[in-house]
């Protein structure tokens, strides 16, 4: 996975295959919001900084998202970031 967008799409597809449709919907909704916030063709996992998260959080609140929705999106982003980190460590150990 090179970009955050690719990671989110891959994860959402895998959730759909596991019949976890609510979680899949959350990932796709998060991607839609991220695409409105930033050019997702260019954002990589390395660019997920505190400033990026803070800007995205302010964007969500300004667009009318509830704090629960933004918290759900951030938990999904945290999971993806940790998942990609584990995959990277695993590939380095091989």
DSSP file (Angstrom, degrees, kcal/mol; ACC not computed):
  #  RESIDUE AA STRUCTURE BP1 BP2  ACC     N-H-->O    O-->H-N    N-H-->O    O-->H-N    TCO  KAPPA ALPHA  PHI   PSI    X-CA   Y-CA   Z-CA
    1    1 A X              0   0    0      0, 0.0     3,-0.1     0, 0.0     4,-0.0   0.000 360.0 360.0 360.0 124.7    0.0    0.0    0.0
    2    2 A X        +     0   0    0      1,-0.1    43,-0.4    42,-0.1     2,-0.3   0.835 360.0  37.0 -98.2 -41.4    1.5    3.3   -1.0
    3    3 A X  S  > S-     0   0    0     41,-0.2     4,-1.8     1,-0.1    41,-0.3  -0.736  76.7-119.5-114.0 161.9   -1.3    5.8   -0.2
    4    4 A X  H  > S+     0   0    0     39,-2.9     4,-2.5    -2,-0.3     5,-0.2   0.873 114.5  58.0 -62.2 -37.9   -3.8    6.1    2.6
    5    5 A X  H  > S+     0   0    0     35,-0.7     4,-2.5    38,-0.5    -1,-0.2   0.925 105.6  48.4 -60.4 -45.5   -6.6    5.8    0.0
    6    6 A X  H  > S+     0   0    0      1,-0.2     4,-2.5     2,-0.2    -1,-0.2   0.894 111.5  51.2 -61.0 -39.8   -5.3    2.4   -1.2
    7    7 A X  H  X S+     0   0    0     -4,-1.8     4,-2.3     2,-0.2    -2,-0.2   0.905 111.0  46.8 -64.2 -42.2   -5.1    1.2    2.4
    8    8 A X  H  X S+     0   0    0     -4,-2.5     4,-2.8     2,-0.2     5,-0.2   0.920 113.5  48.0 -67.3 -43.5   -8.6    2.3    3.3
    9    9 A X  H  X S+     0   0    0     -4,-2.5     4,-2.6     2,-0.2    -2,-0.2   0.925 112.8  48.5 -63.8 -44.3  -10.1    0.7    0.1
   10   10 A X  H  X S+     0   0    0     -4,-2.5     4,-2.1    -5,-0.2    -1,-0.2   0.919 114.1  46.4 -61.1 -44.2   -8.2   -2.5    0.7
   11   11 A X  H  X S+     0   0    0     -4,-2.3     4,-2.0     2,-0.2    -2,-0.2   0.916 112.1  50.1 -65.9 -42.7   -9.4   -2.7    4.3
   12   12 A X  H  X S+     0   0    0     -4,-2.8     4,-2.1     1,-0.2    -2,-0.2   0.911 110.3  50.7 -62.3 -42.3  -13.0   -1.8    3.4
   13   13 A X  H  X S+     0   0    0     -4,-2.6     4,-1.9     1,-0.2    -1,-0.2   0.904 109.4  50.5 -61.7 -41.1  -13.0   -4.6    0.7
   14   14 A X  H  X S+     0   0    0     -4,-2.1     4,-1.1     1,-0.2    -1,-0.2   0.865 108.8  52.0 -67.1 -34.7  -11.7   -7.1    3.2
   15   15 A X  H  <>S+     0   0    0     -4,-2.0     5,-2.7     1,-0.2     3,-0.3   0.899 107.7  52.2 -66.7 -39.4  -14.4   -6.2    5.7
   16   16 A X  H ><5S+     0   0    0     -4,-2.1     3,-1.5     1,-0.2    -2,-0.2   0.883 105.8  54.1 -62.8 -38.3  -17.0   -6.7    3.1
   17   17 A X  H 3<5S+     0   0    0     -4,-1.9    -1,-0.2     1,-0.3    -2,-0.2   0.789 107.8  51.0 -65.7 -26.8  -15.7  -10.1    2.3
   18   18 A X  T 3<5S-     0   0    0     -4,-1.1    -1,-0.3    -3,-0.3    -2,-0.2   0.322 118.0-114.8 -90.8   7.6  -16.0  -10.9    6.1
   19   19 A X  T < 5S+     0   0    0     -3,-1.5     2,-1.0     1,-0.2    -3,-0.2   0.762  73.6 137.2  63.6  27.9  -19.7   -9.7    6.0
   20   20 A X     >< +     0   0    0     -5,-2.7     4,-2.1     1,-0.2    -1,-0.2  -0.619  19.2 160.9 -99.0  70.9  -18.8   -6.8    8.3
   21   21 A X  H  >  +     0   0    0     -2,-1.0     4,-2.4     1,-0.2    -1,-0.2   0.799  65.6  55.5 -69.9 -31.6  -20.9   -4.4    6.3
   22   22 A X  H  > S+     0   0    0      2,-0.2     4,-2.0    -3,-0.2    -1,-0.2   0.929 111.5  44.4 -66.3 -44.6  -21.2   -1.7    9.1
   23   23 A X  H  > S+     0   0    0      2,-0.2     4,-2.1     1,-0.2    -2,-0.2   0.875 112.3  53.1 -66.7 -37.1  -17.5   -1.5    9.5
   24   24 A X  H  X S+     0   0    0     -4,-2.1     4,-2.3     1,-0.2    -2,-0.2   0.924 108.4  50.1 -62.0 -44.4  -17.0   -1.4    5.7
   25   25 A X  H  X S+     0   0    0     -4,-2.4     4,-2.6     1,-0.2    -2,-0.2   0.891 108.1  53.4 -61.6 -40.5  -19.5    1.5    5.5
   26   26 A X  H  X S+     0   0    0     -4,-2.0     4,-2.6     2,-0.2    -1,-0.2   0.921 109.3  48.8 -60.5 -44.6  -17.6    3.4    8.1
   27   27 A X  H  X S+     0   0    0     -4,-2.1     4,-2.4     1,-0.2    -2,-0.2   0.918 113.1  46.2 -62.2 -44.1  -14.3    3.0    6.2
   28   28 A X  H  X S+     0   0    0     -4,-2.3     4,-2.1     2,-0.2    -1,-0.2   0.870 112.9  49.9 -69.8 -35.0  -15.9    4.1    2.9
   29   29 A X  H  X S+     0   0    0     -4,-2.6     4,-2.3     2,-0.2    -2,-0.2   0.904 110.8  50.3 -66.4 -41.0  -17.6    7.1    4.7
   30   30 A X  H  X S+     0   0    0     -4,-2.6     4,-2.7    -5,-0.2    -2,-0.2   0.913 109.8  50.7 -62.3 -42.7  -14.3    8.0    6.3
   31   31 A X  H  X S+     0   0    0     -4,-2.4     4,-2.5     2,-0.2    -2,-0.2   0.907 108.3  52.4 -61.7 -42.1  -12.6    7.9    2.8
   32   32 A X  H  X S+     0   0    0     -4,-2.1     4,-1.5     1,-0.2    -1,-0.2   0.927 111.9  45.6 -60.5 -45.2  -15.3   10.1    1.4
   33   33 A X  H  X S+     0   0    0     -4,-2.3     4,-1.5     1,-0.2    -2,-0.2   0.901 112.5  51.0 -65.2 -40.7  -14.7   12.7    4.1
   34   34 A X  H  X S+     0   0    0     -4,-2.7     4,-3.0     1,-0.2    -2,-0.2   0.874 106.6  54.8 -64.2 -36.9  -10.9   12.4    3.7
   35   35 A X  H  < S+     0   0    0     -4,-2.5    -1,-0.2     1,-0.2    -2,-0.2   0.844 108.9  47.9 -66.4 -32.7  -11.3   13.0    0.0
   36   36 A X  H  < S+     0   0    0     -4,-1.5    -1,-0.2    -5,-0.2    -2,-0.2   0.795 116.4  45.1 -73.9 -28.1  -13.2   16.2    0.6
   37   37 A X  H  < S+     0   0    0     -4,-1.5     2,-0.3     1,-0.2    -2,-0.2   0.874 125.2   2.7 -82.8 -40.9  -10.5   17.3    3.1
   38   38 A X  S  < S-     0   0    0     -4,-3.0     2,-1.3    -5,-0.1    -1,-0.2  -0.916  81.9 -88.5-144.5 164.9   -7.3   16.4    1.2
   39   39 A X    >>  -     0   0    0     -2,-0.3     3,-1.9     1,-0.2     4,-0.8  -0.673  40.8-168.9 -77.1  97.1   -6.0   15.1   -2.1
   40   40 A X  T 34 S+     0   0    0     -2,-1.3   -35,-0.7     1,-0.3    -1,-0.2   0.605  76.7  72.7 -71.6 -11.2   -6.0   11.5   -1.2
   41   41 A X  T 34 S+     0   0    0      1,-0.2    -1,-0.3   -36,-0.1    -2,-0.1   0.715 108.6  35.3 -70.3 -18.7   -4.1   10.4   -4.3
   42   42 A X  T <4 S+     0   0    0     -3,-1.9     2,-0.4     2,-0.1    -2,-0.2   0.624  90.8 102.8-109.7 -18.1   -1.0   12.0   -2.6
   43   43 A X     <  -     0   0    0     -4,-0.8   -39,-2.9     3,-0.0   -38,-0.5  -0.558  48.4-173.9 -78.4 124.2   -1.5   11.3    1.2
   44   44 A X    >   -     0   0    0     -2,-0.4     3,-1.1   -41,-0.3   -41,-0.2  -0.630  40.6-104.5-107.1 170.5    0.7    8.5    2.5
   45   45 A X  G >  S+     0   0    0    -43,-0.4     3,-1.4     1,-0.3   -42,-0.1   0.809 119.2  63.2 -64.7 -28.3    0.7    6.8    5.9
   46   46 A X  G 3  S+     0   0    0      1,-0.3    -1,-0.3     3,-0.0    -3,-0.0   0.746  95.7  60.3 -67.5 -22.2    3.9    8.7    6.8
   47   47 A X  G <  S+     0   0    0     -3,-1.1     2,-1.7     1,-0.1    -1,-0.3   0.374  71.4 110.2 -88.4   4.9    2.0   12.0    6.4
   48   48 A X    <   +     0   0    0     -3,-1.4     2,-0.2    -4,-0.1    -1,-0.1  -0.624  49.4 155.4 -81.0  87.7   -0.5   11.1    9.2
   49   49 A X     >  -     0   0    0     -2,-1.7     4,-2.5     1,-0.1     5,-0.2  -0.555  61.5 -99.6-107.5 172.4    0.8   13.7   11.7
   50   50 A X  H  > S+     0   0    0      1,-0.2     4,-2.7     2,-0.2     5,-0.2   0.890 125.1  53.7 -59.3 -38.6   -0.8   15.4   14.6
   51   51 A X  H  > S+     0   0    0      2,-0.2     4,-2.5     1,-0.2    -1,-0.2   0.894 107.7  49.4 -64.0 -40.1   -1.4   18.4   12.4
   52   52 A X  H  > S+     0   0    0      2,-0.2     4,-2.5     1,-0.2    -2,-0.2   0.941 113.3  46.6 -62.7 -47.2   -3.1   16.3    9.7
   53   53 A X  H  X S+     0   0    0     -4,-2.5     4,-2.6     1,-0.2    -2,-0.2   0.907 112.7  49.5 -62.5 -42.2   -5.4   14.7   12.3
   54   54 A X  H  X S+     0   0    0     -4,-2.7     4,-2.4     2,-0.2    -1,-0.2   0.923 112.1  47.8 -64.5 -43.8   -6.2   18.1   13.9
   55   55 A X  H  X S+     0   0    0     -4,-2.5     4,-2.2     2,-0.2    -1,-0.2   0.905 113.0  48.5 -62.3 -41.5   -7.0   19.7   10.6
   56   56 A X  H  X S+     0   0    0     -4,-2.5     4,-2.6     2,-0.2    -2,-0.2   0.898 110.2  52.0 -65.7 -40.4   -9.2   16.7    9.7
   57   57 A X  H  X S+     0   0    0     -4,-2.6     4,-2.3     2,-0.2    -2,-0.2   0.931 111.0  46.7 -61.5 -45.9  -11.0   16.9   13.0
   58   58 A X  H  X S+     0   0    0     -4,-2.4     4,-2.4     1,-0.2    -1,-0.2   0.881 111.2  52.8 -64.2 -37.8  -11.8   20.6   12.6
   59   59 A X  H  X S+     0   0    0     -4,-2.2     4,-1.8    -5,-0.2    -2,-0.2   0.933 109.1  49.5 -62.1 -45.3  -13.0   19.9    9.1
   60   60 A X  H  <>S+     0   0    0     -4,-2.6     5,-2.5     1,-0.2     4,-0.3   0.930 112.8  46.1 -60.5 -46.0  -15.4   17.2   10.3
   61   61 A X  H ><5S+     0   0    0     -4,-2.3     3,-1.2     1,-0.2    -1,-0.2   0.900 112.0  51.2 -64.9 -39.9  -16.8   19.4   13.0
   62   62 A X  H 3<5S+     0   0    0     -4,-2.4    -1,-0.2     1,-0.3    -2,-0.2   0.804 107.5  53.9 -67.5 -27.9  -17.2   22.3   10.6
   63   63 A X  T 3<5S-     0   0    0     -4,-1.8    -1,-0.3    -5,-0.2    -2,-0.2   0.443 125.3-100.8 -87.6   1.5  -19.0   20.1    8.1
   64   64 A X  T < 5 +     0   0    0     -3,-1.2    -3,-0.2    -4,-0.3     2,-0.1   0.532  69.0 149.6  98.1   6.8  -21.5   19.1   10.8
   65   65 A X      < -     0   0    0     -5,-2.5    -1,-0.3    -6,-0.2     2,-0.1  -0.468  46.7-117.9 -71.2 144.7  -20.2   15.6   11.8
   66   66 A X     >  -     0   0    0     -2,-0.1     4,-2.2     1,-0.1     5,-0.2  -0.334  21.6-111.5 -76.3 164.5  -20.9   14.7   15.4
   67   67 A X  H  > S+     0   0    0      1,-0.2     4,-2.3     2,-0.2     5,-0.2   0.835 119.4  56.6 -65.6 -31.3  -18.0   14.0   17.8
   68   68 A X  H  > S+     0   0    0      2,-0.2     4,-2.2     1,-0.2    -1,-0.2   0.908 106.9  48.3 -66.0 -40.9  -19.0   10.3   17.8
   69   69 A X  H  > S+     0   0    0      2,-0.2     4,-2.4     1,-0.2    -2,-0.2   0.934 112.7  47.4 -64.2 -46.1  -18.6   10.1   14.1
   70   70 A X  H  X S+     0   0    0     -4,-2.2     4,-2.3     1,-0.2    -2,-0.2   0.897 111.4  51.6 -64.3 -38.3  -15.2   11.8   14.2
   71   71 A X  H  X S+     0   0    0     -4,-2.3     4,-2.1     2,-0.2    -1,-0.2   0.900 109.4  50.5 -63.1 -40.3  -14.1    9.5   17.0
   72   72 A X  H  X S+     0   0    0     -4,-2.2     4,-2.0     2,-0.2    -2,-0.2   0.914 110.5  49.4 -63.3 -43.4  -15.2    6.5   15.0
   73   73 A X  H  X S+     0   0    0     -4,-2.4     4,-2.4     1,-0.2    -2,-0.2   0.903 111.0  49.7 -61.9 -41.8  -13.2    7.7   12.0
   74   74 A X  H  X S+     0   0    0     -4,-2.3     4,-2.4     2,-0.2    -1,-0.2   0.860 108.3  52.2 -70.0 -34.1  -10.1    8.3   14.1
   75   75 A X  H  X S+     0   0    0     -4,-2.1     4,-2.3     2,-0.2    -1,-0.2   0.904 110.6  48.9 -64.8 -40.1  -10.3    4.9   15.6
   76   76 A X  H  X S+     0   0    0     -4,-2.0     4,-2.4     2,-0.2    -2,-0.2   0.911 111.7  48.9 -65.3 -41.6  -10.5    3.4   12.1
   77   77 A X  H  X S+     0   0    0     -4,-2.4     4,-2.6     2,-0.2    -2,-0.2   0.899 110.5  51.2 -63.7 -40.4   -7.5    5.5   11.0
   78   78 A X  H  X S+     0   0    0     -4,-2.4     4,-2.5     2,-0.2     5,-0.2   0.917 109.9  49.6 -62.7 -43.8   -5.6    4.4   14.1
   79   79 A X  H  X S+     0   0    0     -4,-2.3     4,-2.8     2,-0.2    -2,-0.2   0.936 112.1  48.0 -59.6 -46.8   -6.3    0.7   13.4
   80   80 A X  H  X S+     0   0    0     -4,-2.4     4,-2.6     1,-0.2     5,-0.2   0.912 111.2  50.1 -62.0 -42.6   -5.2    1.2    9.7
   81   81 A X  H  X S+     0   0    0     -4,-2.6     4,-2.0     1,-0.2    -1,-0.2   0.920 114.0  44.9 -63.2 -43.4   -2.0    2.9   10.8
   82   82 A X  H  X S+     0   0    0     -4,-2.5     4,-2.3     2,-0.2    -2,-0.2   0.889 112.4  52.4 -66.1 -39.4   -1.1    0.2   13.3
   83   83 A X  H  X S+     0   0    0     -4,-2.8     4,-2.1     2,-0.2    -2,-0.2   0.923 111.1  45.8 -63.0 -45.6   -2.0   -2.5   10.8
   84   84 A X  H  X S+     0   0    0     -4,-2.6     4,-2.4     1,-0.2    -1,-0.2   0.885 111.0  54.3 -65.7 -38.5    0.3   -1.1    8.1
   85   85 A X  H  X S+     0   0    0     -4,-2.0     4,-2.4    -5,-0.2    -2,-0.2   0.908 108.6  48.3 -61.0 -42.7    3.0   -0.6   10.7
   86   86 A X  H  X S+     0   0    0     -4,-2.3     4,-2.5     2,-0.2    -2,-0.2   0.896 111.1  50.7 -64.4 -40.4    2.8   -4.3   11.6
   87   87 A X  H  X S+     0   0    0     -4,-2.1     4,-2.2     2,-0.2    -2,-0.2   0.902 110.8  49.3 -64.7 -39.7    2.9   -5.3    7.9
   88   88 A X  H  X S+     0   0    0     -4,-2.4     4,-1.7     2,-0.2    -2,-0.2   0.925 112.2  47.1 -65.8 -45.0    6.0   -3.2    7.4
   89   89 A X  H  X S+     0   0    0     -4,-2.4     4,-1.6     1,-0.2    -2,-0.2   0.900 111.2  52.6 -61.9 -40.7    7.7   -4.7   10.5
   90   90 A X  H  X S+     0   0    0     -4,-2.5     4,-0.7     1,-0.2    -2,-0.2   0.916 109.1  48.6 -62.6 -43.0    6.8   -8.1    9.3
   91   91 A X  H  < S+     0   0    0     -4,-2.2     3,-0.3     1,-0.2    -1,-0.2   0.819 109.6  53.1 -68.5 -29.6    8.3   -7.5    5.8
   92   92 A X  H  < S+     0   0    0     -4,-1.7    -1,-0.2     1,-0.2    -2,-0.2   0.810 106.5  53.2 -73.8 -28.7   11.5   -6.2    7.4
   93   93 A X  H  <        0   0    0     -4,-1.6    -1,-0.2     1,-0.2    -2,-0.2   0.617 360.0 360.0 -81.1 -12.5   11.9   -9.3    9.5
   94   94 A X     <        0   0    0     -4,-0.7    -1,-0.2    -3,-0.3    -2,-0.1   0.479 360.0 360.0 -82.4 360.0   11.6  -11.7    6.6
